[in-house]
Amino acid sequence: MITRNSRKLLKIIIKISNNKISRLSYNHTYSTSIEKIFFQDEFRLYLSELDSAGLVKLRIVPDTTICVDFALTFQGLRYFAWRAERFKQFLFTSIFIPILVSAVTSIVLFWINKLLI
């Protein structure tokens, strides 16, 4: 499970990568859109969180503290579609099916009650 800010960062990364799996580098081009939302330390934290979830592949360049290379993975690219599908499945299995079963049970019991009276 990733945090809300990590999801925000993932949306930015998907937008920057033009919905493609590609390697990106945290440089001046992307830093302006990212720094409007995150500080540099937060960016690193949320990026490592996305890396541990398998949504991005992270490579920190050892000779600098700012430059970070990362690649969007297939799971990262499809994360929001997967999340929407999981939500639909939850609604269907946890809300719609129990309501349907309850309604059918009530109708059957009402029908049986009418036959017995």
Contacts in CASP RR format, 6 or more apart in sequence:
PFRMAT RR
TARGET T0000
AUTHOR 0000-0000-0000
METHOD contacts of the structure
MODEL  1
MITRNSRKLLKIIIKISNNKISRLSYNHTYSTSIEKIFFQDEFRLYLSEL
DSAGLVKLRIVPDTTICVDFALTFQGLRYFAWRAERFKQFLFTSIFIPIL
VSAVTSIVLFWINKLLI
1 53 0 8 1.000
2 10 0 8 1.000
2 49 0 8 1.000
2 50 0 8 1.000
2 53 0 8 1.000
2 55 0 8 1.000
3 46 0 8 1.000
3 49 0 8 1.000
5 38 0 8 1.000
5 42 0 8 1.000
5 46 0 8 1.000
6 46 0 8 1.000
6 49 0 8 1.000
6 50 0 8 1.000
6 53 0 8 1.000
8 37 0 8 1.000
8 46 0 8 1.000
9 34 0 8 1.000
9 37 0 8 1.000
9 38 0 8 1.000
9 43 0 8 1.000
9 46 0 8 1.000
9 47 0 8 1.000
9 50 0 8 1.000
10 50 0 8 1.000
10 55 0 8 1.000
10 56 0 8 1.000
10 76 0 8 1.000
10 79 0 8 1.000
10 80 0 8 1.000
11 80 0 8 1.000
12 33 0 8 1.000
12 34 0 8 1.000
12 37 0 8 1.000
13 24 0 8 1.000
13 50 0 8 1.000
13 56 0 8 1.000
13 70 0 8 1.000
13 72 0 8 1.000
14 72 0 8 1.000
14 76 0 8 1.000
14 77 0 8 1.000
14 80 0 8 1.000
16 24 0 8 1.000
16 30 0 8 1.000
16 33 0 8 1.000
17 24 0 8 1.000
17 72 0 8 1.000
19 77 0 8 1.000
20 72 0 8 1.000
20 77 0 8 1.000
21 71 0 8 1.000
21 72 0 8 1.000
21 73 0 8 1.000
21 74 0 8 1.000
21 77 0 8 1.000
22 71 0 8 1.000
22 72 0 8 1.000
23 69 0 8 1.000
23 70 0 8 1.000
23 71 0 8 1.000
24 30 0 8 1.000
24 69 0 8 1.000
24 70 0 8 1.000
24 71 0 8 1.000
24 72 0 8 1.000
25 67 0 8 1.000
25 68 0 8 1.000
25 69 0 8 1.000
25 70 0 8 1.000
26 34 0 8 1.000
26 43 0 8 1.000
26 66 0 8 1.000
26 67 0 8 1.000
26 68 0 8 1.000
26 69 0 8 1.000
26 70 0 8 1.000
27 67 0 8 1.000
34 43 0 8 1.000
35 43 0 8 1.000
38 46 0 8 1.000
40 66 0 8 1.000
44 68 0 8 1.000
47 56 0 8 1.000
47 58 0 8 1.000
47 68 0 8 1.000
47 70 0 8 1.000
48 58 0 8 1.000
50 56 0 8 1.000
50 58 0 8 1.000
50 76 0 8 1.000
51 57 0 8 1.000
51 58 0 8 1.000
51 70 0 8 1.000
54 73 0 8 1.000
54 75 0 8 1.000
54 76 0 8 1.000
55 72 0 8 1.000
55 73 0 8 1.000
55 75 0 8 1.000
55 76 0 8 1.000
55 79 0 8 1.000
56 70 0 8 1.000
56 71 0 8 1.000
56 72 0 8 1.000
56 73 0 8 1.000
56 76 0 8 1.000
57 70 0 8 1.000
57 71 0 8 1.000
57 73 0 8 1.000
58 68 0 8 1.000
58 69 0 8 1.000
58 70 0 8 1.000
59 68 0 8 1.000
59 69 0 8 1.000
59 70 0 8 1.000
60 68 0 8 1.000
60 69 0 8 1.000
61 67 0 8 1.000
61 68 0 8 1.000
61 69 0 8 1.000
75 82 0 8 1.000
END
